[in-house]
Amino acid sequence: MTDPRIHGLYAITDPTLIPDRRLLPAAEAALRGGAHLLQYRDKTASSAQRRQRASQLQALCRKHGALFLVNDDPTLAADIDADGVHIGQSDGGIARARQLLGPDKIIGVTCHSNLILAEQAADAGADYVAFGRFFPSRTKPQAPPADPLILDQARQRLTIPLVAIGGVDADNGCQLLAQGADALAVIHALFSHQSPEQIEQAARRLAALFSPA
């Protein structure tokens, strides 16, 4: 049965778009706008900075009733008692993350456009798999493309939630939901906006895609 926790707008931070001084206001704006999940992604900050920022973001998520995940660092996720972690194909594996986090935390895995990787992740205990990029991405322009049809194929073969990522915005997100995505992971369409008010408005437009007409 699909995990009901992994559903809706999934906001992912980017230190280039929202540097330190803008991180918390931008993240809170996305949460106010309806993000159900927030992932802290920052590969440039020091360990101390990452821990401080992750703890602050987690507090915001708890305030707004959203889930907080850490990118690529199950040790940090465990240390601050985050709701989970998102890992790639070369980040230490699901078994290690599960050992660190325990049975109830969320582990998501990047699977690009590969159903075999997704099935292996599900068999290994992943709580969701992420496919993409589906559209041109400014965050990862060199990421391999994925056909939206893979979501429909995965929906037929997997019972865990499917997250779609890569160039997702309020105009193209409906296509991915129609193909079977449970959540839309968004970076640029949220955090490229300069003001918290604009970010909140963008989040509301994206979150509205999940509401019945």
Steps between C-alpha positions, in 0.01 A plus 500: 500500500630845408637692797258794550781712644664536159245709316468852369752778449855401593726807529877459471738775606789622288785710650554679169141620479449556872831568676525494877333834575198409284472132586261509794261768366487325161440158653228630728331670206489168312355330808237772540413448135426133552820296472445167676867403494821701514844365416816678609755473219835676536826344386715808566445592865720375783382222729426749777304725265304208362406380845388846612297564185346154501392542861344837421317365197375203696350735759320687222363176357368392839338840543319459169424129527728404212759225468870585501761297311874542461672447167778239475591499870330231711739571788384861524138391460542258789685750719223760483214247489381612157203325344726338245769520237520504122796316349640456152644192339845559651422624851561194713191293438161439652617243754745744660241778507244268658749387761568861595143625487293209624188335359257792508695769318458581132766398249467626145722396212585662168440259212529736199306317225585145598221265606745231601669735745159596634397138553831428672451802725148391590618147575777642721252697708477844342189695597482684169689525173564813296506510121622782276598735354177525300553852364803724447652565842697808600618331820636188329511577126717195428271253678380222269148557364204284596179433308183566704379156390743348750272621778210300358722195460632535853150544639408161356805329652556677832287572804719768657452871415649653188661843505552695177785750473675708238366825355163454666274804522132588531448468124647154442439335839151379406647277230719325754215455746287351224777250428506385861726730704405530866718804570665773296851599605565863414805722532527776240127565449483581871828644612601701195252764621655781697245575769331270753165623371582386147625164627181449699287583195700257285457230764125559510475456124693174520312371803170573322587232243427242769157639587190361326351741251 
